[in-house]
Each structure stands twice: as structure tokens, then as C-alpha cells.
């Protein structure tokens, strides 16, 4: 029989390592089994859990769009009262917005493509905290126009954006037939009783967005999202928390 003598310091270090792994395993298990809310979905609201997820998977990072697309234009409707809720849904000084890294990168390609043709995008909304989606649903309760909290929204996951087209030289919006958050059939993609110019403008936005991986939403000409929604958690992280993240290096 061969006797093996293990140095006490090595054994102590081994015990520490095993304990660390056990704690890490418990933490991730709890995170993965995040309790469901009253709508039956798991919502990530803990900033430390969010940042830990980003550390493990950089595609989950939330990018402030002007960091990546400096000439992008914002008109963040839910930061004011000019929206269907008729009240401010985001904090008063919210002058910035976010998308997950892959969505932001795709939108940058959209902007570059449009810029080459004399156009640009204007963003009305991108990331939307889950609690705001709940408020929308409790007023409207129509999945054609607001997301069911039992499913969550692409906005909550940081992969959806509401936008329109503007002239690059003047900043003037192109005529799309309706304004933002128009809850009528006229806003639907298949609505054809529109002028040739409006249909052309909608087609330009749609084909360019689809070219870079976005998909349209049937009842809202302004809403586009990436397809892989299941890869991203539903978030209820405040804007001010996301704003504290250091700028990305381009």
C-alpha cells in the first residue's frame, strides 16, 4: 500500500476551491430558477445578476445607441407625455436608450446603409423596462399593439426598436401614413390603401431593416426586432443603472 501525505496548506486550498464552486453553483441555480411574477414569467431586476450574465456572455450587454451610432436621432416618446398613455412612462431626464449588443450592431449597419442613400433613422423607443409593459397592458390588453406581460416584449429583452425614417440633410420625417402608436389598421404592414409615396417609404424601412436581420411586427410599421428573443432575459433594470456602464470601445 502506498501512503500519500497531502500538505495541510494544499488541503486547505482545495477545500476553499470546492466551497467556492459550491457557492457559485448555488448562485447560478438560484438565478436560473428566478421566481415567476403574477403573469407567470421570470423577470430579471437584480443589477448584479444582470452584470454577471453580461460577464459570461458579452452579447447580453446593453449598448447606449449613440455610443455606437453617433449620428442617430432620438425622440423618446415615453420620456414625455406625447404617447398613447398621455403621461411620462420613463424618468424625466431619460435622454438615452439601449439595445443588446447584437441588435445595436445591426442597427448601426442599417444606419450606414440608409446614410448612403440620404436617409437616417429616428428612434422613438428601444429598451423598455418590463414594469412599463405591464402598465401598457393593463390599459390596452390588445396584443396587436402592446405586449402581453405573460410573454414579455422584445423591448424588455433589449432586441426591439420603434423607429421611422428621416431625411439625412433636413431631419424631416418621411411620410409613413400614420404617426407612432397608431392603433388602427392603417398602421398595419398589409394595409395598402395608401399613397405610392407612403408605401415606398414603408418598403424602404422594411427592406433595409430585414436586410440586417430585423423582423417586422404585422400591426406596427415602426416596430422591428431580432428573432432570437429566447436568448435574452426579460429585464426590469432602470435606465440609470444601465447608464452607469462604461462606454464601449469602438
C-alpha positions in Angstrom: 0.0 0.0 0.0 1.3 3.4 -0.9 0.6 6.2 1.6 0.0 9.7 0.2 0.7 12.7 2.5 -1.0 15.9 1.4 0.3 19.2 2.7 -2.2 20.9 5.0 -1.9 24.1 3.0 -2.8 22.3 -0.2 -5.7 20.6 1.5 -6.9 23.9 2.9 -6.7 25.5 -0.6 -8.6 22.5 -2.1 -11.4 22.9 0.5 -11.6 26.6 -0.3 -11.8 25.9 -4.0 -14.6 23.3 -3.6 -16.5 25.6 -1.3 -16.2 28.4 -3.9 -17.6 26.1 -6.6 -20.5 25.1 -4.4 -21.4 28.7 -3.7 -21.1 29.6 -7.4 -23.3 26.6 -8.3 -25.9 27.6 -5.8 -25.9 31.2 -7.1 -26.3 30.2 -10.7 -29.0 27.7 -9.8 -31.0 30.4 -7.9 -30.5 32.8 -10.9 -31.8 30.3 -13.3 -34.8 29.5 -11.1 -35.7 33.1 -10.8 -39.2 33.3 -9.3 -42.1 34.0 -11.6 -44.3 37.0 -11.2 -48.1 37.2 -11.3 -48.1 36.9 -15.1 -46.1 33.6 -14.9 -42.8 34.9 -16.3 -39.3 35.3 -14.8 -38.1 38.9 -14.8 -34.5 39.9 -14.2 -34.4 43.1 -12.0 -31.3 42.5 -10.0 -28.4 44.6 -11.4 -25.7 42.2 -10.1 -27.3 39.2 -11.7 -27.6 41.2 -14.9 -23.9 42.2 -14.9 -22.9 38.7 -14.0 -24.8 37.5 -17.1 -23.0 40.0 -19.3 -19.7 38.9 -17.9 -20.5 35.4 -19.0 -22.0 36.4 -22.4 -21.0 39.7 -23.9 -23.9 39.6 -26.4 -26.2 40.4 -23.5 -24.5 43.8 -22.9 -26.8 46.8 -23.2 -25.4 49.4 -25.5 -26.4 53.0 -25.5 -27.1 53.6 -29.1 -25.3 57.0 -29.5 -22.1 55.3 -28.3 -22.2 53.1 -31.4 -24.2 55.3 -33.8 -23.2 58.9 -33.1 -25.5 60.5 -35.7 -28.6 58.6 -34.7 -31.6 60.8 -33.8 -33.8 60.2 -30.7 -37.4 61.3 -30.0 -38.1 59.2 -27.0 -41.8 59.4 -26.7 -42.2 57.7 -23.3 -39.9 60.1 -21.7 -42.6 62.8 -22.2 -46.4 62.9 -22.5 -46.8 62.7 -26.2 -47.7 59.0 -26.3 -50.9 56.9 -26.0 -50.6 56.7 -22.2 -50.7 60.5 -22.1 -48.1 60.6 -19.4 -44.4 60.2 -18.8 -43.5 56.5 -18.6 -39.7 56.9 -18.2 -37.8 59.1 -15.8 -37.9 62.8 -16.8 -34.2 63.1 -17.7 -34.1 59.9 -19.8 -32.4 61.2 -23.0 -30.7 57.9 -23.9 -31.8 54.4 -24.9 -30.3 50.9 -25.2 -30.3 47.7 -27.2 -28.5 44.5 -26.6 -25.1 44.4 -28.4 -26.2 42.3 -31.5 -29.3 44.5 -32.0 -27.2 47.7 -31.7 -24.6 46.4 -34.1 -27.3 45.5 -36.6 -29.0 48.9 -36.3 -25.6 50.6 -36.9 -25.5 48.7 -40.3 -29.0 49.9 -41.1 -28.0 53.5 -40.4 -24.9 53.3 -42.5 -26.8 51.8 -45.4 -29.5 54.5 -45.2 -26.9 57.3 -44.8 -25.5 56.2 -48.2 -28.9 56.9 -49.7 -29.6 60.2 -48.0 -31.7 58.9 -45.1 -31.3 58.0 -41.4 -33.4 56.5 -38.6 -35.1 58.3 -35.8 -35.7 56.2 -32.7 -38.9 56.5 -30.7 -38.2 53.7 -28.3 -35.8 50.8 -27.8 -35.2 49.1 -24.4 -38.3 49.2 -22.3 -38.4 48.1 -18.6 -40.9 45.3 -18.0 -42.9 47.3 -15.5 -43.8 49.7 -18.2 -45.0 46.9 -20.4 -47.3 45.8 -17.5 -48.7 49.4 -17.4 -49.4 49.4 -21.1 -51.1 46.0 -21.0 -53.4 46.9 -18.1 -54.7 49.8 -20.1 -54.9 48.3 -23.6 -54.9 44.5 -23.4 -54.6 44.0 -27.1 -51.6 42.1 -28.4 -51.8 43.8 -31.8 -50.5 46.9 -30.1 -49.0 46.1 -26.7 -47.1 43.1 -25.4 -48.7 40.5 -23.1 -46.8 40.6 -19.9 -47.2 36.8 -19.7 -44.8 36.6 -22.7 -42.7 39.8 -22.3 -41.7 42.1 -25.1 -38.8 42.3 -27.4 -38.3 45.8 -25.9 -38.0 44.2 -22.5 -35.3 41.9 -23.8 -33.4 44.8 -25.5 -33.8 43.5 -29.0 -36.7 45.6 -30.4 -36.8 49.1 -31.6 -39.5 51.6 -32.7 -38.3 53.9 -35.3 -39.0 55.9 -38.5 -37.0 57.3 -41.4 -35.8 60.9 -41.7 -34.0 62.9 -44.5 -30.4 63.0 -43.6 -29.9 66.6 -44.7 -33.0 68.2 -43.1 -34.0 65.7 -40.3 -37.6 65.8 -41.7 -39.6 62.6 -41.2 -40.7 60.7 -44.2 -44.5 60.3 -44.6 -45.4 56.8 -43.3 -49.2 57.3 -43.4 -49.6 57.3 -39.6 -47.8 58.5 -36.6 -46.2 56.4 -33.8 -48.5 54.2 -31.7 -51.4 54.4 -34.1 -53.8 51.7 -33.1 -55.7 51.3 -36.3 -55.5 49.1 -39.4 -53.8 51.9 -41.3 -50.6 51.2 -39.3 -50.5 47.5 -40.4 -47.9 46.3 -42.9 -50.6 44.7 -45.1 -52.7 47.9 -45.3 -52.4 49.0 -48.9 -54.9 51.9 -49.2 -52.1 54.5 -49.0 -50.3 56.8 -51.5 -47.5 55.3 -53.6 -45.0 57.6 -51.7 -46.1 56.2 -48.3 -45.9 52.6 -49.5 -42.5 53.3 -50.9 -41.3 54.8 -47.6 -42.5 51.9 -45.6 -41.0 49.5 -48.0 -37.6 51.3 -47.8 -37.7 51.0 -44.0 -38.8 47.3 -44.0 -36.4 46.1 -46.6 -33.4 47.8 -45.0 -34.3 46.5 -41.5 -34.8 43.0 -42.8 -31.5 43.1 -44.7 -29.6 43.3 -41.4 -31.6 40.7 -39.5 -34.6 42.5 -38.1 -38.1 41.3 -38.5 -41.3 43.4 -38.7 -44.4 43.3 -36.5 -47.6 42.9 -38.6 -49.7 45.6 -36.9 -47.0 48.3 -36.4 -44.9 49.6 -39.3 -42.4 51.1 -36.9 -41.6 48.1 -34.8 -38.7 45.7 -35.6 -36.8 43.2 -33.5 -34.3 40.4 -33.8 -35.6 36.9 -33.9 -33.7 35.1 -31.2 -35.7 36.5 -28.3 -35.3 33.4 -26.1 -31.6 34.1 -25.8 -32.2 37.2 -23.8 -33.9 37.6 -20.4 -36.9 39.9 -19.7 -35.4 42.9 -17.9 -36.7 45.4 -15.5 -33.4 47.2 -15.0 -33.7 51.0 -14.5 -32.2 53.3 -17.2 -30.0 55.0 -14.7 -28.4 51.7 -13.8 -27.6 50.8 -17.4 -26.3 54.3 -17.9 -23.6 53.7 -15.4 -22.0 51.0 -17.6 -18.7 52.3 -19.1 -18.8 53.3 -22.8 -17.9 50.6 -25.3 -14.7 50.8 -27.1 -15.2 51.2 -30.8 
